[in-house]
Amino acid sequence: MDLRISPRIEDFRARIARYVERELIPLEADPASYDPHENIRLDLLDTLRAKARSEGLWCLQLKPENGGQGLGKIGMAVCYEAMNRSIFGPVVFNSAAPDDGNMMVLEAVGTPAQKERWLKPIVEGKARSAFVMTEPHPGGGSDPSMIQTRAEKKGNASYVVRGRKWFITGAEEASHFILMARTSDDPRYGLSALLVHRDQPGWRIVRRIPIMGPEEHGGHCELEFDGLEIPADGVLLGEGQGLKVTQMRLGPARLTHCMRWLGLSKRCVEIAQEYAARREGFGVRLKDRESVQLMLGRLAMNIEIGRLLVMKAGWELDRGGFARKEISMAKVQVANVLHEAADTAIQINGARGYSKDTVLEWIYRYARQARLVDGADEVHRMVLNRFLDQEGAEFWTWPVGDN
């Protein structure tokens, strides 16, 4: 594994970093930049997206034939980290969840007609999307085999969907949905991924669920399906392939979360360092106190561990592997280091960190969900233990290259 990045990736990283510094960081301090749910105001976002697109900093994750730059996972890791130096960053570059993961899975398995109808409008910034999987008890959460929502075949022409979903990110702003539903009771081939447009009748948003932290555009919603009819050409990858679609979407999406979270973690360090360098107490600058040095040194090390895990997982995906172990390790490490980074920076900044004079309290509230989304810490640790049981000492082997 060669950790050197190409000049092309470095060029994108540098241009993104300049854009974030010039266009986005100044907006964070202005209350007028925010919508009522503490994300960037949509009309302002439209302006920034148009400018980012004009500078060629758009949809880096997709292939050129689909409107992207084809950077691969390693290139994405470098650039996504730079984007999320700002809390507004990823969505400006069309690299934010859930659109990010939805575009990648549509690119991977959509038919040409499905790409034209469902992918292209998201790529062009004309539509937002949602991935509709999680259900209230006793339905599926981290375990998709528990999904209760059913799509019953109506002849050969369509499916009729009934069921309930919740915590569906972005649903209130989305027009394109990828819906996971049960089409049979087969334990392996019982789920199907269905493509839904918001204008189709037979479903509704029950409520936008209030949450602790700042929200993605469209919130986290509870949905009810009561007779939604989906034509047969709205099945992604084929009937019974929903579990495969889920695995293809959630693995890389977990990793892209980590890429972005590393950017936020580094921003927390930046704010803490800046304050510690100028704040004095009892005749000593905070940065000269050993306790503060220990806090920042530990945090820097833990962020770098996260970066290396993300890079290893990205390398494995780029060479055609599944990276299941690597993604689970990265997910646990980076989710926890994001919380540690925000907490440490607030502690160093004191009351200033707890106030809204910096973005630290925003990041702190946002960070708590990182240990839950796309699989809780405990689920990923169980996955890792399963690999350990199966592989024993081989769990830690190195890939062997050619001479």
C-alpha positions in Angstrom: 0.0 0.0 0.0 1.5 3.3 -1.2 0.3 6.3 0.8 1.5 8.8 -1.8 -1.3 10.5 -3.6 -1.2 11.5 -7.3 -0.6 15.1 -8.4 -4.2 15.2 -9.7 -5.7 14.3 -6.3 -3.4 16.9 -4.6 -4.7 19.5 -7.1 -8.3 18.8 -6.2 -7.5 18.8 -2.5 -5.7 22.1 -2.7 -8.5 23.7 -4.8 -11.1 22.4 -2.4 -9.2 23.7 0.6 -9.0 27.2 -1.0 -12.7 27.2 -1.8 -13.6 26.2 1.8 -11.3 28.8 3.3 -12.5 31.6 0.9 -16.2 30.8 0.5 -17.5 28.7 3.4 -15.6 29.3 6.7 -16.6 33.0 6.7 -20.3 32.0 6.4 -20.3 29.9 9.6 -20.1 32.9 11.9 -23.2 34.6 10.3 -26.5 33.5 11.8 -28.2 34.5 8.5 -26.3 31.6 6.7 -28.4 29.0 8.5 -31.9 27.5 7.9 -34.2 26.9 10.9 -32.7 23.4 11.4 -29.1 24.7 11.6 -27.9 23.7 8.2 -26.9 26.1 5.4 -29.8 28.1 4.0 -31.0 26.5 0.7 -30.9 29.6 -1.5 -27.3 30.3 -0.3 -26.5 26.7 -0.9 -27.7 26.9 -4.5 -25.3 29.8 -5.2 -22.3 28.1 -3.6 -23.1 24.8 -5.5 -23.2 26.6 -8.8 -19.8 28.2 -8.1 -18.2 24.9 -7.0 -19.5 23.2 -10.1 -18.1 26.0 -12.3 -14.7 25.4 -10.7 -14.8 21.7 -11.5 -15.2 20.7 -7.8 -18.4 18.6 -8.3 -19.3 15.0 -7.8 -15.7 13.8 -7.4 -16.9 10.3 -6.5 -18.6 9.5 -9.8 -17.1 8.4 -13.1 -16.7 11.1 -15.8 -19.4 9.6 -18.0 -21.8 10.2 -15.1 -20.8 13.7 -14.5 -18.0 13.1 -11.9 -14.2 13.1 -11.7 -13.5 9.4 -11.1 -11.2 9.9 -8.2 -11.6 6.5 -6.5 -11.9 6.0 -2.8 -8.4 7.1 -1.9 -8.9 10.4 -3.8 -12.3 10.8 -2.2 -10.7 10.3 1.3 -8.3 13.1 0.7 -10.8 15.5 -0.8 -13.8 14.7 1.5 -11.5 15.4 4.5 -10.7 18.8 3.0 -14.3 19.6 2.3 -15.5 19.0 5.8 -13.1 21.5 7.3 -16.4 23.5 7.1 -19.6 22.2 8.5 -21.2 23.4 5.3 -18.6 21.7 3.0 -19.8 18.3 1.7 -23.2 19.4 0.5 -21.7 22.3 -1.5 -19.6 19.8 -3.5 -22.5 17.3 -3.9 -20.7 14.9 -1.7 -23.0 14.8 1.4 -25.0 11.9 2.7 -27.5 10.5 1.7 -27.1 11.7 -1.9 -23.4 10.6 -1.9 -24.2 6.9 -1.2 -27.3 6.9 -3.4 -25.4 8.2 -6.4 -22.7 5.7 -6.0 -25.0 2.7 -5.8 -27.2 4.0 -8.7 -24.0 4.4 -10.8 -22.9 0.8 -9.9 -26.1 -1.1 -10.5 -28.6 1.1 -12.3 -29.7 0.3 -15.8 -29.1 3.1 -18.4 -32.8 4.1 -18.2 -32.6 4.1 -14.4 -29.5 6.2 -14.4 -31.1 8.7 -16.8 -34.2 9.1 -14.6 -32.9 8.6 -11.1 -29.2 9.4 -11.0 -28.8 12.2 -13.5 -31.1 14.7 -11.7 -29.1 14.2 -8.4 -25.8 14.6 -10.2 -27.1 17.8 -11.8 -28.2 19.2 -8.4 -31.8 19.3 -9.5 -33.0 16.6 -7.0 -32.1 15.4 -3.5 -32.6 11.7 -2.4 -33.1 9.4 0.5 -32.3 5.8 1.4 -35.4 4.3 3.0 -34.4 1.3 5.1 -34.7 1.7 8.9 -38.0 0.7 10.6 -39.5 1.0 14.1 -39.5 -2.1 16.3 -40.0 -4.9 15.4 -38.7 -4.0 12.0 -35.2 -3.7 10.6 -32.5 -1.4 11.8 -28.9 -2.5 11.6 -30.2 -6.0 10.7 -32.0 -5.7 7.3 -33.2 -9.3 7.6 -35.8 -7.9 10.1 -37.4 -5.6 7.6 -41.2 -5.7 7.8 -42.3 -3.4 5.0 -43.8 -5.5 2.2 -44.0 -5.0 -1.6 -46.6 -7.4 -3.0 -46.5 -8.3 -6.7 -49.5 -7.0 -8.6 -49.5 -9.2 -11.7 -46.2 -8.6 -13.6 -46.5 -4.9 -13.9 -46.0 -3.5 -10.5 -45.5 -3.8 -6.7 -47.8 -2.5 -4.0 -46.0 -1.3 -0.8 -47.3 -1.2 2.7 -45.3 -0.5 5.9 -43.6 2.1 8.0 -40.0 3.5 8.1 -38.4 6.0 10.4 -35.2 8.1 10.8 -35.1 8.5 7.0 -32.4 11.1 6.4 -33.3 13.9 4.0 -36.9 12.7 3.3 -38.6 16.1 3.6 -36.4 17.6 0.8 -36.0 14.4 -1.3 -37.7 13.7 -4.5 -35.9 10.4 -5.3 -36.0 7.5 -2.8 -34.4 4.0 -2.8 -36.9 1.9 -0.7 -36.0 -1.4 0.9 -39.0 -3.7 1.1 -39.7 -7.4 1.5 -40.9 -9.1 -1.7 -40.7 -12.7 -0.3 -39.8 -14.5 2.9 -36.6 -16.0 1.5 -33.8 -15.3 4.0 -31.3 -14.3 1.4 -33.3 -13.1 -1.5 -36.4 -11.8 0.2 -35.6 -8.0 -0.1 -35.8 -5.8 -3.1 -34.6 -2.2 -3.7 -37.4 -0.1 -5.2 -37.1 3.4 -6.8 -39.8 5.9 -5.7 -40.6 9.5 -6.7 -42.1 11.8 -4.1 -45.0 12.6 -6.4 -46.3 9.0 -6.5 -49.4 8.5 -4.4 -49.8 5.9 -1.6 -47.3 7.2 1.0 -46.8 10.1 3.3 -44.4 11.7 5.8 -45.9 11.2 9.2 -43.5 13.6 11.0 -40.1 15.1 10.9 -38.5 13.6 14.0 -36.9 16.2 16.3 -33.3 15.4 17.1 -30.6 16.6 19.4 -28.2 17.8 16.8 -28.2 20.0 13.8 -30.0 18.3 10.9 -29.3 17.4 7.3 -31.5 19.1 4.8 -34.9 17.3 4.9 -34.4 16.1 8.5 -34.9 12.6 9.7 -38.5 11.5 9.0 -41.0 8.8 9.8 -42.8 7.5 6.6 -45.9 5.5 6.1 -46.6 3.4 2.9 -50.2 2.5 2.4 -50.7 1.3 -1.2 -47.8 2.9 -3.0 -47.6 1.3 -6.4 -44.2 0.9 -8.1 -43.8 -0.2 -11.7 -41.7 -3.3 -12.3 -39.0 -1.2 -14.0 -38.5 0.6 -10.6 -36.6 -2.4 -9.2 -32.9 -1.8 -8.7 -30.7 -4.8 -9.7 -33.7 -7.1 -9.9 -36.2 -8.6 -7.5 -34.7 -10.3 -4.5 -31.4 -8.4 -4.8 -32.2 -5.9 -2.1 -29.7 -7.3 0.4 -26.9 -7.0 -2.1 -27.9 -3.4 -2.9 -27.9 -2.6 0.8 -24.4 -4.1 1.2 -23.1 -2.3 -1.8 -24.5 1.0 -0.7 -23.8 1.0 3.1 -20.2 -0.2 3.0 -18.8 2.7 1.0 -21.2 5.1 2.6 -19.9 4.2 6.1 -16.4 5.0 4.8 -17.4 8.3 3.3 -18.9 9.3 6.6 -15.5 8.7 8.1 -13.7 10.7 5.5 -15.9 13.7 6.3 -15.8 13.2 10.0 -12.0 13.4 9.9 -12.3 16.9 8.4 -14.5 18.0 11.3 -12.1 16.4 13.8 -9.2 18.3 12.4 -11.3 21.5 12.5 -11.8 21.0 16.2 -8.0 20.7 16.7 -7.5 23.9 14.7 -9.9 25.9 16.8 -8.4 24.5 20.1 -4.9 25.3 19.0 -5.8 28.8 18.0 -7.4 29.6 21.3 -4.7 27.8 23.4 -2.0 29.9 21.7 -3.5 33.2 22.8 -5.4 32.5 26.0 -3.5 33.0 29.3 -4.4 31.9 32.8 -2.3 32.5 35.9 0.5 33.9 33.8 0.8 30.9 31.5 -0.6 30.4 28.0 -2.8 27.3 27.7 -0.6 25.9 24.9 2.3 25.9 27.3 0.5 23.8 29.9 1.5 20.1 29.9 -2.2 19.1 30.4 -3.2 20.8 27.2 -0.3 19.4 25.3 -1.2 15.9 26.4 -4.8 16.4 25.3 -3.9 17.7 21.8 -1.1 15.2 21.3 -3.5 12.3 22.0 -6.1 13.7 19.8 -3.6 14.2 16.9 -2.5 10.6 17.2 -6.1 9.3 17.3 -7.1 11.3 14.2 -4.1 9.9 12.3 -5.0 6.4 13.3 -8.4 7.1 11.8 -6.9 8.5 8.6 -4.8 5.4 8.2 -7.7 3.1 8.7 -9.8 5.0 6.2 -6.9 4.9 3.6 -6.5 1.2 4.1 -10.2 0.6 3.5 -10.2 2.9 0.5 -7.2 1.1 -1.0 -8.9 -2.2 -0.5 -12.1 -1.0 -2.2 -10.2 0.6 -5.1 -8.4 -2.8 -5.8 -11.7 -4.6 -5.9 -12.1 -5.9 -2.3 -15.0 -5.6 0.0 -13.0 -4.1 3.0 -15.6 -5.2 5.5 -13.2 -5.5 8.4 -11.4 -2.3 7.4 -14.6 -0.3 7.1 -15.9 -1.5 10.5 -12.6 -0.6 12.2 -12.6 2.8 10.5 -16.2 3.5 11.4 -15.7 2.8 15.1 -12.4 4.6 15.4 -13.4 7.8 13.5 -16.9 8.1 15.0 -15.3 8.0 18.5 -12.5 10.4 17.6 -14.9 12.9 16.2 -16.7 13.0 19.6 -13.3 13.1 21.4 -12.1 16.0 19.2 -15.2 18.1 19.8 -15.2 17.4 23.5 -11.5 18.2 23.9 -11.7 21.4 21.9 -14.7 22.6 24.0 -12.8 21.8 27.2 -9.8 23.8 26.0 -12.0 26.7 24.9 -14.0 26.6 28.1 -17.2 28.6 28.1 -16.4 30.0 24.6 -16.5 26.4 23.3 -19.9 25.8 24.9 -21.3 28.9 23.3 -22.2 29.5 19.7 -19.3 31.8 19.2 -17.5 28.9 17.5 -18.9 25.9 15.6 -17.6 23.5 18.3 -21.0 23.1 20.0 -22.6 22.4 16.6 -20.0 19.7 15.9 -20.4 18.3 19.4 -24.1 17.7 19.0 -23.7 16.4 15.5 -20.9 14.1 16.6 -23.0 12.0 19.0 -25.0 10.5 16.2 -21.8 9.3 14.5 -21.6 6.3 16.8 -25.2 5.3 15.8 -25.7 5.9 12.1 -24.9 3.1 9.6 -24.4 0.6 12.4 -23.7 1.3 16.1 -20.2 0.8 17.5 -21.3 -2.4 19.1 -22.6 -3.9 15.8 -19.2 -3.2 14.1 -17.3 -4.6 17.0 -19.4 -7.8 16.7 -18.6 -7.9 13.0 -14.9 -7.7 13.8 -15.2 -10.4 16.4 -16.9 -12.7 13.9 -14.0 -12.2 11.5 -11.6 -12.9 14.4 -13.3 -16.1 15.2 -13.2 -17.2 11.5 -9.7 -16.1 10.7 -7.8 -16.4 14.0 -4.2 -15.2 13.6 -4.9 -14.6 9.8 -7.0 -11.6 10.9 -3.8 -9.5 11.0 -2.1 -10.7 7.8 -0.6 -8.3 5.2 -1.4 -8.6 1.5 1.5 -10.0 -0.4 2.4 -8.3 -3.7 4.3 -9.5 -6.8 8.0 -9.4 -6.9 
